[in-house]
Amino acid sequence: MAQWEQVQLDLSRGGPAGLEEGMGFIELSGYLKDVVPVCRARGDSFKLKAIQALAFVLWKQQSLQEAVTLFHEMEELMGGG
């Protein structure tokens, strides 16, 4: 299975991949830091979903500056202002 297909399977569950199975935010953060570049390269709807998931996890971990940067990136993608 191609790497992007695995990303699609993981992110299509409706929330941050793995969270519903008890994965902690630390493990999820590491996973998402691997997944987000793949989703960015794809450029489809998973790009926004991956960035949103990583931003949320970083916010929960009190990595606020990194999270804000990603929230601004999401805003640009969505055309908000």
C-alpha positions in Angstrom: 0.0 0.0 0.0 1.3 3.4 -0.9 2.1 5.8 1.9 -0.6 8.3 0.8 -3.2 5.5 0.8 -2.4 4.7 4.4 -2.8 8.4 5.3 -6.2 8.4 3.6 -7.3 5.3 5.6 -6.1 6.8 8.9 -7.5 10.3 8.4 -10.8 9.2 6.9 -12.1 8.0 10.3 -13.4 11.4 11.2 -10.9 12.6 13.7 -7.2 12.6 14.4 -5.8 9.2 13.4 -5.4 6.8 16.3 -7.0 9.0 19.0 -10.0 6.8 19.3 -7.8 3.8 20.0 -6.2 5.4 23.1 -3.1 6.8 21.4 -1.7 9.6 23.6 -1.0 13.1 22.3 2.7 12.5 22.4 2.6 9.5 20.1 0.0 11.2 17.9 2.1 14.2 17.5 5.0 12.1 16.3 2.8 10.3 13.9 1.2 13.5 12.5 4.6 15.1 12.0 5.3 12.2 9.6 1.8 12.3 8.0 1.4 16.1 7.4 4.2 16.4 4.8 2.6 13.6 2.8 -0.8 15.3 3.0 0.7 18.6 2.0 2.3 17.0 -1.0 -1.0 15.5 -2.1 -2.7 18.9 -1.9 -6.3 17.5 -1.6 -8.7 17.7 1.3 -6.4 15.7 3.5 -4.0 18.6 3.5 -6.3 20.7 5.6 -7.4 17.7 7.8 -3.8 16.8 8.6 -2.8 20.4 9.4 -5.9 20.8 11.6 -5.1 17.6 13.5 -1.5 18.5 14.1 -2.5 22.1 15.2 -5.0 20.7 17.7 -2.5 18.2 19.1 0.2 20.8 19.4 -2.3 23.2 21.1 -3.2 20.4 23.6 0.5 19.9 24.3 0.9 23.7 25.0 3.1 24.2 21.9 1.1 27.3 21.3 3.4 29.1 18.9 3.6 26.1 16.5 -0.2 25.6 16.8 -0.9 29.2 16.0 1.4 29.0 12.9 -0.6 26.0 11.7 -4.0 27.7 12.5 -2.9 30.7 10.3 -1.9 28.2 7.5 -5.4 26.7 7.8 -7.0 30.2 7.6 -5.0 30.9 4.4 -6.1 27.6 2.8 -9.7 28.3 3.6 -9.6 31.9 2.4 -10.5 33.4 5.8 -9.4 36.8 6.8 
